Amino acid sequence: MPRGWQWDPTLFQGSARYYERGRLPYPPGLADALAATLALDGRGRLLDVGCGPGIIALRFAHLFKEVVGLDPDPEMIAAAERRAIEMGVTNARWLCARAEDLPAGLGRFRVATFAQSFHWMERERVAATVFAMLAPGGAFVQVSTAHQGAPNPDPLPHPPPPHAAITALRERYLGPVRRAGQGVLRHGTPDGEDAVVRGAGFGPLEVVVVAGREVLVRTADDLVAAQFSASGSAPHLFGARLAEFEADLRAVLAEASPSGRFAEQTSDTELRVWRTPLH
């Protein structure tokens, strides 16, 4: 958990409706890479901790007999339930709870995934609990990628998103220190996951890189959604000035690209894997 910050349920309040549109997608080969790395065969269970609207849980659902998505935000859980129905995924279930509420009577799992969520948790406690919930030879997997695309040496078909101008605008409304729920992140989010996870009893870290580098065309609506999908600019943080911020953001975007189209390259994604002992 970030130093000097206390978790509260407003962290992603109002963000669920923007999440899938706003966030850059994971590379198409992500599920195949996980399956090859862990020799998955459709058996066993997946626990996706901090599942948000179910993007990772649903991407991996066909690799397991059952997936369980857990998130403390009820709007995220509702969005995950809707997406599962839309996608015809029938082996997923969803629980509105914090990671610190585990094991929550959920039983044993083959894999636990954390997609850009572990830093919000009481990491030592959660890692130790998940270690006890995994079967022998099970895996703790961090799915890690950047929110904005990697540099592209080739000419893009449209201007890139004006990230510096967007950041300046956001800071004008919310201040220079990143907001997070009712608090701020004066010290950023913690790293050093390897030491934390190894300290819970897991084996050495294995990193699998899944190539991204896909150039995507993004609209102004997509980039507005990207802002509102992030904890540091969740809709509730703007209060009565939400519509004013969005209007100013759209003006910044229109100045950067009068056509309203932008091009952005996705980043590579890392699967950071730690395994439990076989015996």
VOKOLNU-505566 format. One record per atom (N, C-alpha, C): x, y, z. Coordinates in steps of 0.2 Angstrom, whole numbers, padded with zeros to 4 digits, always signed. Example, Ala and Ser with C-alpha at 12.3 -4.5 7.8 and 13.67 -1.06 7.14 Angstrom:
+0066-0028+0039 +0062-0022+0039 +0066-0016+0039 +0064-0011+0035 +0068-0005+0036 +0064+0000+0039 
// end
This chain:
+0004-0006+0000 +0000+0000+0000 +0004+0006+0000 +0003+0011-0004 +0007+0017-0004 +0008+0020+0003 +0014+0022+0004 +0016+0025+0011 +0012+0032+0012 +0010+0033+0018 +0006+0039+0020 -0001+0039+0017 -0004+0034+0014 -0010+0034+0011 -0015+0028+0014 -0021+0029+0015 -0026+0024+0018 -0031+0023+0012 -0032+0016+0012 -0037+0014+0007 -0044+0017+0009 -0048+0019+0003 -0055+0021+0005 -0059+0019-0002 -0065+0018-0001 -0069+0015-0006 -0070+0019-0012 -0068+0026-0012 -0069+0030-0017 -0063+0030-0022 -0059+0026-0022 -0052+0026-0026 -0054+0026-0033 -0059+0022-0035 -0060+0022-0043 -0068+0023-0043 -0071+0027-0039 -0078+0029-0039 -0079+0032-0046 -0084+0030-0049 -0086+0033-0056 -0082+0031-0062 -0077+0027-0061 -0072+0025-0066 -0074+0019-0071 -0078+0015-0068 -0080+0009-0071 -0082+0009-0078 -0087+0014-0079 -0090+0015-0086 -0085+0017-0091 -0079+0020-0089 -0074+0023-0094 -0068+0018-0095 -0068+0013-0091 -0062+0009-0090 -0060+0005-0097 -0064+0001-0099 -0063-0003-0105 -0061+0002-0111 -0065+0007-0112 -0064+0012-0118 -0057+0016-0117 -0056+0018-0111 -0051+0022-0109 -0044+0019-0109 -0043+0013-0106 -0037+0010-0106 -0034+0007-0112 -0028+0007-0114 -0025+0004-0119 -0026-0004-0118 -0027-0007-0124 -0029-0015-0123 -0022-0018-0122 -0023-0024-0119 -0017-0029-0118 -0016-0032-0125 -0010-0034-0126 -0008-0037-0133 -0012-0044-0134 -0014-0045-0140 -0018-0051-0142 -0015-0058-0139 -0008-0058-0139 -0005-0064-0137 -0004-0066-0129 -0008-0062-0125 -0007-0062-0118 -0009-0069-0115 -0015-0071-0117 -0018-0077-0114 -0013-0083-0117 -0011-0083-0123 -0007-0089-0125 +0000-0089-0122 +0002-0083-0120 +0009-0083-0116 +0008-0085-0109 +0002-0084-0106 +0001-0086-0099 +0000-0094-0100 -0004-0096-0104 -0005-0103-0105 +0002-0107-0106 +0006-0105-0110 +0012-0108-0112 +0017-0108-0106 +0017-0102-0102 +0022-0102-0097 +0020-0106-0091 +0013-0107-0090 +0011-0111-0084 +0008-0118-0086 +0009-0120-0092 +0006-0126-0095 -0001-0127-0093 -0005-0122-0094 -0013-0122-0093 -0016-0126-0098 -0021-0130-0095 -0025-0135-0099 -0032-0135-0098 -0035-0129-0096 -0042-0129-0095 -0045-0131-0088 -0040-0134-0084 -0042-0136-0077 -0039-0131-0072 -0041-0132-0066 -0039-0128-0061 -0043-0121-0061 -0042-0117-0056 -0046-0111-0055 -0041-0105-0055 -0044-0099-0057 -0040-0093-0057 -0043-0088-0052 -0039-0085-0048 -0042-0079-0044 -0039-0073-0047 -0043-0068-0049 -0040-0062-0051 -0042-0056-0046 -0037-0054-0043 -0037-0050-0037 -0037-0042-0039 -0042-0038-0038 -0042-0032-0040 -0044-0032-0047 -0050-0035-0049 -0051-0037-0056 -0054-0032-0060 -0056-0026-0057 -0059-0021-0060 -0065-0023-0064 -0066-0021-0071 -0072-0023-0074 -0071-0030-0078 -0066-0034-0075 -0065-0041-0078 -0061-0042-0084 -0057-0037-0086 -0054-0037-0092 -0049-0043-0092 -0045-0044-0087 -0040-0050-0087 -0044-0056-0085 -0048-0056-0081 -0052-0063-0079 -0055-0065-0085 -0059-0061-0089 -0062-0064-0095 -0058-0066-0100 -0052-0062-0101 -0047-0064-0106 -0044-0071-0105 -0043-0073-0098 -0040-0079-0097 -0045-0085-0095 -0052-0083-0095 -0057-0088-0093 -0057-0095-0096 -0055-0095-0102 -0055-0101-0106 -0049-0106-0104 -0045-0103-0100 -0039-0107-0098 -0040-0111-0092 -0046-0110-0089 -0047-0113-0082 -0054-0116-0082 -0055-0120-0077 -0062-0123-0076 -0066-0117-0073 -0064-0113-0069 -0067-0107-0066 -0063-0101-0064 -0066-0095-0065 -0062-0089-0063 -0066-0086-0058 -0063-0083-0053 -0066-0079-0048 -0063-0072-0048 -0067-0067-0049 -0064-0060-0049 -0066-0056-0043 -0062-0053-0040 -0063-0050-0034 -0061-0042-0034 -0065-0038-0032 -0064-0031-0032 -0068-0027-0027 -0065-0022-0024 -0069-0018-0019 -0074-0013-0021 -0074-0012-0028 -0078-0007-0031 -0085-0010-0034 -0091-0009-0031 -0097-0012-0034 -0098-0011-0041 -0096-0004-0043 -0097-0003-0050 -0093-0007-0055 -0087-0008-0052 -0082-0013-0056 -0085-0020-0057 -0087-0022-0051 -0090-0029-0051 -0096-0029-0056 -0101-0024-0055 -0107-0024-0060 -0105-0024-0067 -0099-0020-0069 -0097-0020-0076 -0094-0027-0078 -0091-0030-0073 -0088-0037-0075 -0093-0042-0076 -0099-0041-0072 -0104-0046-0073 -0108-0045-0080 -0108-0038-0082 -0111-0037-0088 -0107-0039-0094 -0100-0038-0093 -0096-0040-0099 -0096-0048-0100 -0096-0051-0094 -0096-0059-0094 -0102-0061-0098 -0108-0058-0097 -0114-0060-0100 -0114-0058-0108 -0111-0052-0109 -0110-0050-0116 -0106-0055-0120 -0100-0057-0117 -0095-0062-0120 -0097-0069-0120 -0103-0071-0116 -0105-0078-0116 -0100-0082-0111 -0097-0079-0107 -0092-0082-0102 -0097-0085-0096 -0097-0091-0095 -0101-0094-0090 -0097-0097-0084 -0091-0097-0084 -0087-0100-0079 -0084-0095-0074 -0087-0089-0074 -0084-0083-0070 -0089-0081-0065 -0086-0080-0059 -0091-0077-0054 -0087-0071-0051 -0090-0067-0047 -0088-0060-0045 -0089-0059-0038 -0085-0056-0034 -0085-0055-0027 -0083-0048-0026 -0088-0044-0023 -0086-0037-0021 -0083-0037-0014 -0076-0037-0014 -0072-0037-0007 -0065-0035-0009 -0062-0033-0003 -0055-0031-0004 -0050-0037-0004 -0044-0036-0006 -0040-0042-0006 -0038-0044+0001 -0038-0039+0006 -0037-0040+0013 -0042-0044+0016 -0048-0045+0013 -0053-0050+0015 -0052-0057+0014 -0047-0058+0009 -0046-0065+0008 -0043-0069+0014 -0044-0076+0014 -0046-0080+0009 -0054-0080+0008 -0058-0078+0012 -0065-0077+0011 -0069-0083+0009 -0066-0089+0011 -0069-0095+0010 -0069-0098+0002 -0065-0095-0001 -0065-0096-0009 -0061-0103-0011 -0057-0106-0006 -0054-0112-0008 -0048-0111-0011 -0045-0117-0015 -0039-0117-0018 -0039-0115-0025 -0033-0112-0028 -0033-0109-0034 -0026-0112-0037 -0026-0112-0044 -0020-0114-0048 -0016-0107-0049 -0019-0102-0050 -0016-0096-0052 -0020-0090-0049 -0016-0085-0046 -0019-0078-0044 -0015-0073-0048 -0020-0069-0051 -0017-0063-0055 -0018-0056-0052 -0014-0052-0053 -0014-0045-0051 -0013-0040-0057 -0017-0037-0060 -0016-0033-0065 -0016-0026-0063 -0010-0023-0062 -0009-0016-0060 -0013-0015-0054 -0014-0019-0049 -0018-0018-0043 -0014-0019-0036 -0009-0023-0037 -0005-0025-0030 -0003-0019-0026 -0001-0014-0029 +0002-0008-0026 -0003-0005-0021 -0010-0006-0022 -0015-0003-0018 -0016-0007-0012 -0013-0013-0011 -0015-0017-0006 -0010-0017+0000 -0012-0020+0005 -0007-0022+0011 -0003-0028+0008 +0002-0027+0005 +0006-0032+0000 +0008-0038+0004 +0011-0037+0010 +0014-0042+0013 +0008-0047+0016 +0003-0044+0018 -0003-0048+0021 -0006-0052+0015 -0007-0048+0009 -0011-0051+0004 -0006-0057+0001 +0000-0056+0000 +0005-0061-0003 +0005-0067+0001 +0005-0066+0008 +0005-0072+0012 -0001-0076+0012 -0007-0072+0011 -0014-0076+0011 -0014-0079+0004 -0012-0076-0001 -0013-0079-0008 -0008-0085-0008 -0002-0085-0005 +0002-0091-0005 -0001-0097-0002 -0005-0096+0003 -0009-0101+0007 -0015-0104+0003 -0017-0099-0002 -0023-0101-0006 -0021-0105-0012 -0015-0105-0014 -0013-0108-0021 -0011-0115-0020 -0012-0119-0024 -0010-0126-0024 -0003-0127-0025 +0000-0132-0023 +0007-0133-0025 +0009-0132-0032 +0014-0129-0033 +0016-0127-0040 +0012-0121-0043 +0007-0118-0039 +0003-0113-0042 +0007-0107-0043 +0004-0102-0046 +0008-0096-0048 +0004-0089-0046 +0008-0085-0043 +0006-0078-0042 +0009-0074-0048 +0004-0070-0052 +0006-0067-0058 +0004-0060-0058 +0009-0056-0059 +0008-0048-0060 +0007-0047-0067 +0002-0044-0069 +0001-0042-0076 +0003-0034-0076 +0008-0032-0080 +0011-0025-0079 +0012-0022-0086 +0009-0017-0087 +0010-0013-0093 +0009-0005-0092 +0012-0001-0096 +0011+0006-0096 +0004+0008-0098 +0001+0013-0095 -0005+0016-0098 -0005+0019-0104 +0001+0022-0106 +0002+0026-0112 +0007+0022-0116 +0006+0023-0123 +0010+0019-0127 +0018+0020-0127 +0021+0015-0130 +0029+0016-0130 +0030+0020-0136 +0036+0023-0136 +0038+0027-0142 +0039+0023-0148 +0037+0027-0154 +0037+0023-0160 +0041+0027-0165 +0046+0024-0168 +0051+0028-0172 +0048+0029-0179 +0042+0026-0181 +0039+0027-0187 +0034+0033-0187 +0033+0036-0193 +0028+0041-0193 +0021+0038-0191 +0017+0042-0187 +0011+0040-0185 +0005+0043-0189 +0000+0039-0190 -0005+0042-0195 -0009+0048-0192 -0009+0049-0186 -0012+0055-0183 -0007+0058-0177 -0008+0064-0175 -0004+0066-0169 -0005+0062-0163 +0000+0061-0159 +0000+0057-0153 -0004+0061-0148 -0007+0058-0143 -0011+0062-0137 -0006+0067-0134 -0008+0073-0132 -0004+0078-0129 -0004+0077-0122 +0000+0071-0120 +0000+0069-0113 +0003+0075-0108 +0008+0079-0110 +0010+0084-0106 +0005+0089-0105 +0001+0091-0110 -0004+0096-0109 -0010+0094-0105 -0011+0087-0106 -0017+0084-0102 -0015+0084-0094 -0008+0082-0093 -0006+0082-0086 -0006+0089-0083 -0004+0094-0087 -0004+0101-0084 -0011+0103-0083 -0016+0101-0087 -0023+0103-0086 -0026+0100-0079 -0024+0093-0079 -0027+0090-0073 -0024+0093-0067 -0018+0094-0067 -0015+0097-0061 -0017+0104-0059 -0020+0108-0064 -0023+0114-0063 -0029+0113-0059 -0033+0108-0060 -0039+0107-0057 -0038+0103-0050 -0033+0098-0050 -0033+0094-0044 -0027+0095-0040 -0022+0099-0042 -0016+0100-0039 -0010+0096-0041 -0004+0097-0040 +0002+0094-0042 +0003+0087-0039 +0000+0086-0033 +0001+0079-0030 -0004+0074-0032 -0003+0069-0034 -0008+0064-0037 -0013+0062-0032 -0019+0063-0034 -0025+0061-0030 -0026+0054-0030 -0029+0051-0024 -0031+0044-0024 -0036+0043-0019 -0042+0043-0021 -0048+0043-0016 -0048+0049-0013 -0049+0049-0006 -0049+0055-0002 -0043+0057+0000 -0037+0054-0002 -0030+0056+0000 -0026+0058-0006 -0020+0058-0005 -0015+0060-0010 -0009+0055-0010 -0005+0054-0015 +0000+0050-0015 +0007+0054-0015 +0009+0056-0009 +0014+0061-0009 +0021+0057-0010 +0021+0050-0010 +0027+0046-0011 +0026+0041-0017 +0021+0042-0021 +0019+0038-0026 +0017+0031-0024 +0017+0026-0029 +0015+0020-0027 +0022+0015-0026 +0021+0010-0022 +0027+0007-0020 +0029+0002-0025 +0036+0000-0026 +0038-0005-0030 +0041-0010-0026 +0046-0014-0028 +0050-0019-0024 +0045-0025-0023 +0041-0027-0028 +0036-0033-0027 +0040-0039-0026 +0046-0040-0030 +0049-0046-0029 +0051-0048-0022 +0054-0043-0018 +0055-0044-0011 +0049-0046-0007 +0044-0043-0009 +0037-0044-0005 +0035-0051-0006 +0035-0053-0013 +0032-0059-0015 +0036-0065-0012 +0043-0064-0013 +0048-0069-0011 +0047-0070-0004 +0046-0065+0000 +0046-0065+0007 +0040-0069+0010 +0035-0070+0005 +0029-0074+0007 +0030-0081+0006 +0036-0083+0003 +0037-0090+0002 +0038-0092-0005 +0036-0088-0010 +0036-0090-0017 +0044-0091-0020 +0044-0094-0025 +0051-0095-0028 +0053-0089-0032 +0058-0090-0036 +0061-0084-0039 +0057-0081-0045 +0058-0075-0046 +0054-0071-0051 +0056-0074-0058 +0051-0075-0062 +0051-0076-0070 +0048-0071-0073 +0051-0067-0078 +0047-0062-0082 +0046-0064-0089 +0040-0064-0092 +0039-0066-0098 +0036-0059-0102 +0039-0057-0107 +0037-0051-0111 +0033-0053-0117 +0027-0050-0117 +0022-0051-0122 +0022-0045-0126 +0024-0045-0133 +0025-0039-0137 +0018-0036-0138 +0019-0029-0138 +0013-0025-0140 +0015-0022-0146 +0016-0015-0146 +0019-0011-0151 +0013-0011-0157 +0007-0011-0155 +0002-0010-0160 +0000-0003-0160 -0001+0000-0166 -0003+0007-0167 -0010+0007-0167 -0013+0011-0163 -0020+0012-0162 -0023+0019-0164 -0028+0020-0167 -0031+0026-0168 -0036+0027-0163 -0035+0033-0159 -0039+0035-0153 -0043+0041-0155 -0049+0041-0152 -0053+0047-0153 -0053+0052-0147 -0055+0058-0147 -0056+0062-0141 -0060+0059-0136 -0065+0055-0138 -0069+0052-0133 -0065+0047-0129 -0061+0043-0133 -0056+0038-0130 -0052+0041-0125 -0049+0047-0126 -0044+0050-0122 -0048+0053-0116 -0054+0056-0117 -0058+0058-0111 -0059+0052-0106 -0061+0047-0109 -0062+0041-0105 -0056+0038-0101 -0050+0039-0105 -0044+0037-0102 -0042+0041-0095 -0044+0048-0095 -0043+0052-0089 -0048+0049-0084 -0054+0048-0085 -0059+0046-0080 -0058+0039-0078 -0054+0035-0082 -0053+0028-0079 -0048+0027-0074 -0044+0033-0073 -0038+0032-0069 -0040+0035-0062 -0037+0032-0057 -0038+0034-0050 -0037+0041-0049 -0031+0043-0052 -0029+0050-0050 -0033+0056-0054 -0038+0054-0058 -0043+0058-0061 -0050+0055-0062 -0051+0051-0057 -0058+0049-0056 -0063+0054-0056 -0069+0053-0059 -0074+0058-0060 -0076+0062-0054 -0076+0058-0048 -0079+0061-0042 -0074+0067-0039 -0067+0066-0041 -0062+0071-0039 -0064+0078-0041 -0067+0079-0046 -0068+0086-0049 -0074+0089-0046 -0078+0085-0043 -0084+0088-0039 -0089+0092-0044 -0091+0098-0043 -0095+0102-0047 -0092+0104-0053 -0085+0104-0053 -0081+0106-0059 -0080+0101-0065 -0083+0095-0064 -0082+0089-0068 -0084+0091-0076 -0089+0094-0077 -0091+0096-0084 -0086+0102-0086 -0084+0106-0082 -0079+0111-0084 -0072+0108-0086 -0070+0103-0082 -0064+0100-0084 -0064+0096-0090 -0070+0093-0091 -0071+0089-0098 -0071+0094-0104 -0074+0100-0103 -0074+0104-0108 -0067+0107-0110 -0063+0109-0105 -0056+0111-0106 -0052+0105-0109 -0053+0099-0106 -0049+0094-0109 -0051+0093-0117 -0057+0093-0118 -0059+0093-0126 -0056+0098-0130 -0055+0104-0127 -0052+0110-0130 -0045+0109-0131 -0041+0106-0126 -0034+0104-0127 -0033+0099-0132 -0038+0094-0133 -0037+0089-0138 -0039+0091-0145 -0043+0096-0145 -0045+0099-0152 -0039+0103-0154 -0036+0106-0150 -0030+0110-0152 -0024+0106-0154 -0023+0100-0151 -0018+0095-0153 -0020+0092-0159 -0026+0090-0161 -0028+0087-0167 -0035+0089-0169 -0035+0094-0174 -0042+0097-0176 -0047+0091-0178 -0044+0086-0181 -0048+0080-0184 -0051+0076-0178 -0049+0077-0172 -0051+0073-0166 -0049+0066-0166 -0043+0065-0170 -0040+0058-0170 -0033+0058-0168 -0031+0053-0165 -0024+0053-0162 -0022+0046-0163 -0015+0045-0163 -0012+0038-0164 -0008+0037-0158 -0008+0031-0156 -0004+0029-0150 -0002+0022-0151 +0004+0020-0149 +0007+0014-0149 +0006+0010-0142 +0004+0004-0142 +0003+0001-0136 +0010-0002-0133 +0011-0003-0127 +0017-0005-0124 +0017-0013-0124 +0023-0015-0123 +0024-0022-0121 +0021-0023-0114 +0019-0030-0113 +0016-0031-0107 +0020-0037-0104 +0022-0036-0097 +0025-0041-0093 +0021-0046-0089 +0022-0052-0090 +0019-0057-0085 +0025-0058-0080 +0024-0056-0074 +0029-0057-0068 +0027-0063-0064 +0030-0068-0064 +0027-0075-0062 +0032-0077-0056 +0029-0078-0050 +0032-0082-0045 +0028-0088-0043 +0031-0094-0042 +0028-0100-0041 +0028-0103-0033 +0023-0106-0031 +0024-0110-0025 +0028-0116-0026 +0031-0119-0020 +0034-0125-0021 +0030-0131-0023 +0032-0136-0026 +0028-0141-0029 +0026-0146-0023 +0030-0146-0017 +0028-0150-0012 +0028-0146-0005 
// end
